[in-house]
Amino acid sequence: MYSYDAFDHALVNQRVEQFRDQVARRLTGELSEDAFKPLRLMNGLYLQLHAYMLRVAIPYGTFSSTQLRKLASIARKYDRGYGHFTTRQNIQFNWPKLQDVPDILAELAEVEMHAIQTSGNCIRNVSADQFAGVIADEADDARIWAEVVRQWSTLHPEFTYLPRKFKFAFSASEHDRAAVRFHDIGIIIKRNGEDELGFEILVGGGLGRTPMMAKTIRRFLPERHLLSYVDAILRVYNLIGRRDNKYKARLKILVHELGIDELSGLVEAEWDRIRDSDLQLPQAEIDRIRQHFMPPKYQPLEDDPAVLSAHRFENATFNHWVATNVVTHKQPGYAIATISLKPIGGVPGDVQAGEMDALADLADRFSLGELRATHEQNLVMPHVKQANLFGLWSALEGLGLGTPNAGLISDIIACPGMDYCGLATARSIPVAQRISKRFADLDRQLDIGQLKVKISGCINACAHHHVGHIGILGVERKGAEYYQISLGGSAAEDAAVGTIIGPAVASDTIVDAVEALIGVYIGARNPDERFLDTYRRIGLAPFKAAIYQEKLNAAA
Amino acid sequence: MPLLKSGKIIDDPWVCWDDDPDSDPSVGAVIVSLKQWRDSRDRLLARATPLGIVLTSEQTPGEIEADLKYFDLVALDFPVFTDGRAYSNAKRLRQRYGYTGEVRAVGQVQRDQYLALHRCGFDALVIRQGETEEDWKAATRAISTPFQPGLDQNPTAMSLRQQRMMAEE
């Protein structure tokens, strides 16, 4: 993984001191809250319902056991003993004190971490496929290119006060695990007919109150032009993106209002002037960054060792866990293991400090000290010997982190909702917990199969409800919580924005409504058909009938 | 309001031309708006003293591209400090149009922006009462090695890494 050199260390440490000065000026009152707000946001510090919240970047989701231990220590020392993994491969602390934040940042800097650009109207933490570098189907390790963009975008003087936040995501695979079609710039790394490496550039994706899928602005961009091209997009956006209404300020609105062809013309004209400038990437620099992402020293091993088969045969729960949470590694004899942060009835994405320490130890023992954070709020051990999977799982079981539900109905994305967030209009976490408990039975979950449930507590859609196979949006009506359901969304390569099924349902019926949807699916599905596929085949009507019929029955 | 030019606080030699049509723009260095420039172009060009123009964040240097040769100063306005258009406009002035006169930041400017202003090609700014040359010095040195090319001539981490690698070979 990437390790800092003297320049990275200097930048991050200097940024801490810069922010320390800003906090000091806020505490003396020299800076008003209004003046401080944009400054703290661009360094990841929010003011929430009850306290400040600090969002720490995990660039493209890759981090080390050392870094996780530091996060645990920060959770204990400055917070209430836990952290929350988010949908953009960040981790949030919900209870820091303002005067402690500079010290927290200084401690993070010791382990090559920071909170730079995890919020604010700037280029946010760059995200990527959590399996980058270890999955067989990739054209290249997406993290190399995410790192190139991370560096270029860090403290960018021109693009720090954009019309609105700006998010990049990278994928190098036909299977989109990074939701690239729902980012301001989504980049798909691919090879062209001549086997040259380059990028398909998509622009204008986003969720929030106006969900839109990104459109391709360039089919194939040679690798050396990556920075000049995105610089051109950002300059055009910075100059003509709307600033009159924050809800119409994202790049997606510009794409929608201008049309992709006109925007493309403006970007290409800008790019023509800068493509051969000092933004062009020297091959030596690409090579230098690639060097940081060379595969670790794997041992020569065979796939499917006998010991794995034996344990799978002997232990049904382990066998389930392998089936749901383990993915084939590009290196024979190794595996990629997802650690679900969605225990039945738990808070999606929350991890206690003690669990962080234990996971760090397990990463050292079983995964060459490396971990990944996923946009689905889970963690990954990317380099596990297949022969060690049982040992890893047994240890996880001991910690309560062995839940075999990756991709299943209880693997729910939920935002913090009204339990924490000042923007929320309803709670999300308790709904996730209730659905998770209702469908706790593993056999039933496996029978239902892949199902992405995503629950947001307001229209800002932090939990990506628009792209849930079942999306749930909390709304407030006359002081009560209601939940609007949408179906058929997907953030993957079969991307789509879900369709709202009908009027929002009351909080006490939302779980029954989900149950009714599942009932329709089970009754109508073809063999090997996922919920999403059945929905797309049979349409909204039967699902709608099931929900509102039940409601009618209940009322009668 | 004090003026900070190339890191030094100086007396501002420029005045804004007020809208009174009878006032005389021929005395001293005068800054006009885009509208004044368009309305009184000939009268302003007949002057012998320096001429500057101020653009709002809605206006772009592209609108005066052909006229830039007449201006010794282009001022770019920050209506609020979170409106970042002027950074791109300053960069375009310097890079695309090769403008070498003074590029001045006016409006809502505070020391937390100094570094970005400096790196985007501004060389003058109207600063708040109480802010000092030391603030400028500290702000523009806060980050010693930038991670992307800028107009401050400070070499980037990428270029320094490349130099180092070549030196090692």
Interface residues (C-beta under 8 A of the other chain):
Chain A: D5 F7 D8 A10 L11 Q14 R15 E17 Q18 Q22 A35 P38 L39 N121 Q151 W152 S153 T154 L155 H156 P157 E158 F159 T160 Y161 L162 L227 R235 N238 L239 R243 R273 I274 S277 D278 L279 P282 A284 E285 R288
Chain B: T60 F81 T82 D83 G84 R85 Y87 S88 N89 K91 R92 Q95 R96 Q110 D112 L115 A116 L117 H118 R119 C120 A142 I143 S144 T145 P146 F147 Q148 P149 G150 T156 A157 M158 S159 L160 R161 Q162 M165
